[in-house]
Amino acid sequence: MGAEARLKSLGLTLPAAAQIPPGVEIPFAWARAHGGRVHLSGHGPLAADGALTGPFGKVGAEVSLEEACEAARSATLALLASLKREIGDLDRVTAWLAVNGMVNVAPGFARTTDVINPCSVLLLDLFGPIIGRHARTAVGMAQLPVNLPVVIAAEVAIA
């Protein structure tokens, strides 16, 4: 079963394209395919209509670990939505090469790996252990755009 079928079997839907908040400029592509690879810009959690969704704030202060994990899963669905818009079919992905997770952390919060784990688990569930296997970074940041709790970027190989 391919990633598209697994997505449906899990009852997951991909959000609409991101709605940019007023005053924010996005002079770059959310996804850029070139030469058999796709670079995916940093994505935050989105609602079904593409609106940025909360909670907003620092993980370990305003945002709980559980809320941050859900935000990471939602950001992964946003990443997949941009990827699908760029390449037309998620089953064209031949390898997830790298995932870079950034977590908006309160001082002393050190569980960034735990926050980004739902992203990795979802990719492995959808693409399987061979295509879904990836290198990963999960780092804490002093601040993220529009006070998002999590931003995730990635690189994939495609057929």
PyMOL commands that set and color helices and strands:
alter all, ss='L'
color gray80, all
select helices_A, chain A and resi 3-9+65-87+90-92+112-131+145-147
alter helices_A, ss='H'
color red, helices_A
select strands_A, chain A and resi 31-34+37-43+93-104+135-141+150-158
alter strands_A, ss='S'
color yellow, strands_A
deselect
rebuild
show_as cartoon
